[in-house]
Amino acid sequence: MQDLVCLCASPHSFSGRTGVIIACYLVFNNRISAEEAIQYVRFRRPGSIQTQNQVGCIYKFEKYLYLYRIYFGSHGQFSLEAFLKRQNVLLHGPERRRLRNIPKKENYTFT
């Protein structure tokens, strides 16, 4: 999370809704679990992500992303076309337009 840029979603205070947005950003961008994101946001800003509905929203977002982030399928063949369709659901803005027909390279280290 060292590369997390300051993100300001509320000019007056850091509320539960702002915490939800930031936690979802961490799940999306840093590919961490909802639980890790919630713990991190609450550690940095105690009292944020205030209700069970807000917590549930972050878990639902993680589950939504999981459906599109399958790297090692167990069902045999996986086509480039299918990969690009999933990728285009996850990407947005200029990156999505630039990589519309090009698989995005991901860097992972497994230990």
C-alpha positions as CSV (number, residue, x, y, z in Angstrom):
1,M,0.0,0.0,0.0
2,Q,3.0,2.2,-0.3
3,D,1.9,3.5,-3.7
4,L,-1.5,4.6,-2.3
5,V,-2.0,8.2,-3.5
6,C,-3.8,10.5,-1.1
7,L,-7.4,10.1,-1.9
8,C,-9.9,12.7,-0.7
9,A,-13.6,11.9,-1.1
10,S,-15.0,14.2,1.5
11,P,-13.9,17.8,2.0
12,H,-15.2,18.0,5.6
13,S,-14.7,14.7,7.4
14,F,-13.7,11.1,7.0
15,S,-17.0,9.4,7.2
16,G,-18.1,5.8,6.8
17,R,-19.0,6.3,3.2
18,T,-15.5,7.7,2.4
19,G,-14.0,4.7,4.2
20,V,-16.0,2.3,2.0
21,I,-14.8,4.1,-1.2
22,I,-11.2,3.9,0.0
23,A,-11.5,0.2,1.1
24,C,-13.0,-0.7,-2.3
25,Y,-10.2,1.2,-4.0
26,L,-7.7,-0.9,-2.1
27,V,-9.4,-4.1,-3.0
28,F,-9.5,-3.2,-6.6
29,N,-6.1,-1.6,-7.0
30,N,-3.9,-3.4,-4.5
31,R,-5.7,-6.8,-4.9
32,I,-6.1,-7.3,-1.2
33,S,-9.0,-9.0,0.5
34,A,-12.0,-7.0,1.8
35,E,-11.0,-7.9,5.4
36,E,-7.5,-6.6,4.9
37,A,-8.8,-3.4,3.3
38,I,-11.3,-2.8,6.2
39,Q,-8.6,-3.4,8.8
40,Y,-6.2,-1.1,7.0
41,V,-8.7,1.8,6.7
42,R,-9.9,1.4,10.3
43,F,-6.3,1.3,11.5
44,R,-5.5,4.5,9.6
45,R,-8.8,6.2,10.5
46,P,-10.5,4.8,13.5
47,G,-14.3,5.0,13.4
48,S,-14.5,4.7,9.6
49,I,-16.6,2.1,7.9
50,Q,-19.3,2.4,10.5
51,T,-22.1,0.0,9.7
52,Q,-22.6,-3.6,8.8
53,N,-24.1,-2.5,5.5
54,Q,-20.9,-0.7,4.7
55,V,-18.8,-3.7,5.5
56,G,-21.1,-5.9,3.4
57,C,-20.8,-3.5,0.5
58,I,-17.0,-4.0,0.5
59,Y,-17.3,-7.8,0.6
60,K,-19.8,-7.7,-2.2
61,F,-17.4,-5.6,-4.3
62,E,-14.6,-8.1,-3.6
63,K,-16.9,-11.0,-4.6
64,Y,-17.8,-9.1,-7.8
65,L,-14.2,-8.6,-8.7
66,Y,-13.3,-12.2,-7.9
67,L,-15.7,-13.5,-10.7
68,Y,-13.5,-11.6,-13.2
69,R,-10.1,-12.4,-11.7
70,I,-9.6,-16.0,-12.6
71,Y,-6.0,-16.7,-13.4
72,F,-5.7,-20.4,-13.4
73,G,-8.9,-22.0,-14.6
74,S,-9.8,-25.6,-13.8
75,H,-12.1,-26.0,-16.7
76,G,-9.7,-26.7,-19.5
77,Q,-9.6,-24.2,-22.3
78,F,-9.6,-20.5,-21.9
79,S,-9.6,-18.3,-24.9
80,L,-8.0,-14.9,-25.5
81,E,-11.5,-13.5,-26.4
82,A,-12.9,-14.6,-23.0
83,F,-9.9,-13.1,-21.2
84,L,-10.3,-9.8,-22.9
85,K,-14.1,-9.7,-22.1
86,R,-13.3,-10.2,-18.4
87,Q,-10.5,-7.6,-18.5
88,N,-12.7,-5.0,-20.2
89,V,-15.2,-5.4,-17.3
90,L,-12.5,-4.6,-14.7
91,L,-10.6,-1.8,-16.5
92,H,-12.0,1.7,-17.0
93,G,-11.1,5.0,-18.6
94,P,-8.1,5.5,-20.8
95,E,-6.5,2.2,-19.7
96,R,-9.6,0.3,-20.9
97,R,-9.5,2.0,-24.3
98,R,-5.8,1.5,-24.7
99,L,-5.9,-2.2,-23.7
100,R,-9.2,-3.0,-25.4
101,N,-7.6,-5.8,-27.5
102,I,-4.4,-6.3,-25.6
103,P,-4.1,-8.5,-22.5
104,K,-2.8,-6.6,-19.5
105,K,0.4,-7.9,-18.0
106,E,0.2,-8.5,-14.3
107,N,3.3,-9.0,-12.1
108,Y,3.0,-11.4,-9.2
109,T,5.5,-13.2,-7.0
110,F,4.4,-16.4,-5.3
111,T,6.4,-17.6,-2.3
